[in-house]
């Protein structure tokens, strides 16, 4: 019997279509199925697993309830500023945004909305916050970013934000770092350089942020560094002729652009004739500039030449030299070089990313160099990669 039923069903499908009520639909060849009509959306429903949430009196104390609904989108709002309401999936959380130092219990109402548009349902829940017991509460201290950077100049400042449930936050600067001060201002730590850093090296210190007392005390570190002033004399890292010096010889000075862009090597697939192992990118750039579609089809090289007279797209060996003289062994180092670039208003160098060179590999690929390990690799010319320009100045 089951076999017969299956055969009858297949026969009906082969003939055309079967209606939902089992009757065959009379659809001629070339005709479409009839319009099923507007989609029926179920009316939004919403209820909560409890009628009240109780939370402690400390800041960040929280409670939760389960959302029961046929919807998947929920929003929640609180009637009071001391309470934050948020939905995570079908969990409603009530979180204290302030400690309760009023001396008595306080209440708020959270309103939850399920659904969107004209199809929504609403429910409310009462939240009760107890009285704060600061002496027994666990200390909470969170620092948004434990690293801060100061400019080289005296009186340069930086701020570090934090969140805590304590009112007695204090800071201390490690011993010996007399160039740095730190003070608490509301929910931030204000860091100030007390002197200009002319040491020729980045200097650093640790500032400790502490909240709570006794066995409830909690401390977290903030790592602070102050950049050094850039070289004023002709040296690696100095500002010279619109760029940063990275090579000095008796015959010439080479500088790298302060700017860096992420662009495609080319948008057309032809052999341009650039030299794969060129030691000097000037020749390669001149080859590219002579192409009829240079202005529109060679974004990376165009960026370099647009910086002005003398600027060109570097070769593979020139990017190796840039690394050796700025971040390699015995060189100033990537961190210091990038602090120089930033002090000049430039972009930090992407040492750890493959950067375009002016050297071609094929009609579809060009060479890129990852300076941090001197890796050379070919990439599709149409892909976007970082690029910097260079300039060679005769002495």
Secondary structure, 3 states (H helix, E strand, C coil): CHHHHHHHHHHHHHHCCECCCCCECCCCCCCCCCCCCCCCCCCCCEEECCCEEEECCCCCCEEEEEEEECCCCEEEEECCCCEEEEEECCEEEEEECCCCCCCCCEEEEEEEEEEECCEEEEEEEEEEECCCCCCCCCCCEEECCCEEEECCCCCCEEEEEEEECCCCCEEEECCCCCCEEEEEECCEEEEEECCCCCCCCCEEEEEEEEECCHHHCEEEEEEEEECCCCCCCCCCCCEECCEEEEEECCCEEEEEECCCEEEECCCCCCCCCCCCCCCCHHHHHHHHHCCCCHHHHCHHHHHHHCCCCCEEECCHHHHHHHHHHHCCCCCCCHHHHHHHHHHCCCCCCCCCCCEEEEEECCCCEEEEEECCCCEEEEEECCCEEEECEEEEEEC
